[in-house]
Amino acid sequence: MKNYDVVVVGGGIVGAATFYKMQKRFPDKVMLLIDKMPALAAHQTGHNSGVIHSGLYYKPGSLKAENCVKGRHELVRFAKEHHVPHDVCGKVVVAANATEMGSLNTIHGLGLENKIEGIELINSDQLRDIEPECRGEAALWVPCTGIIDFVSATEKMVEVALGIQPLSSVHLSEEVLDFNPEGEGTLVTTSKAKYVTKHLIVCGGLQADRLAKKDGVKLREKVVGFRGDYYELNDHARHKVRNLIYPVPNPDFPFLGVHFTRMTNGEIECGPNAVFTFKREGYGKTDFNLRDTADALGYSGTWKLFFNNVSFGINEYRRAFSKRLFLKTLQHLVPSLTMDDLRPGRSGVRAMLLNRQGDTGDDFRIETTDRSIHVLNAPSPAATAALAIGDYVADRYAERFA
């Protein structure tokens, strides 16, 4: 049994950024980062769009808005300093027709309130100058949006942290099974060992609610997973998308809609949709886990979310199993796309912390106990905001424990 000053649970980018920021702020502390997967960033971080978000859509003054903007600037600096593949290429948010202009203007207003630098409303001719194959009534040009290899960024954050304190460690392929009080600290039981830590930080992502309950956190909400499927453009069609093209999001739904993303390796991804998944860590369309399904479907918040978004959910499921319907959605923005332009891509699962009213929670949620800090809700733009979230957690640690 080994003793640590801090144990960080979760090897996604939020856990890695927290480990890095904590080690940077408290270089004398000996810390452990632990994850059940054989590699870092194996779940949400490694299956997302790879977009450096601007902070455009979020309620001014919220943790999402403030940490996304702060985190974006810091992430780009980190990527430059440590040679992480990235490109601040800009994006367009497109109003496909006149009925979407009101929502586009609302987003523009939010962007101005959130002090997103360089944003500009552009007309259809200017849109074609930026994205020649895209068609729309008008668009919002967001030059500070970019793309990045989030897996490489995660690995580099951990590498730099370990360079600060050689006695700190990273343990992979080791699942956390339980937490128990041990004196003034916590006994962490894993699939391989037991550790005693003075303080515990949990960045559990898709398992955040279950890990919080193991630590005695009284949590009424539950994590429910939504799978997002992507298509990719075949090589002959890549020229149809230069960088990033987003639709105007439907304000009634908690997702940004199907969009186009140029990845750092040059590939173009189209997606994701959003469908309920029967396995929290399942990336296939037929993946199933009895415990995850029972947890989600036995929870009133899940059913209220379904009932409040019936038509949206049905359309998303139809599109998940129909390439033609997926293409039709993509043609809303890029009409020249054809069936031959698309090939099936990867999938990701995003964790949504639902309350009993079916509300997905509009902001990051981080709670502190007498021995621990739990990142309970960190959906998009958490990857962009990860370094800022790490600072936020380090501030809470300093206030409460240091």
Order of alpha helices (4+ residues) and beta strands (2+ residues): beta-alpha-beta-beta-alpha-beta-beta-alpha-beta-alpha-beta-beta-alpha-beta-beta-beta-beta-alpha-beta-beta-beta-beta-beta-alpha-alpha-alpha-alpha-beta-beta-beta-alpha
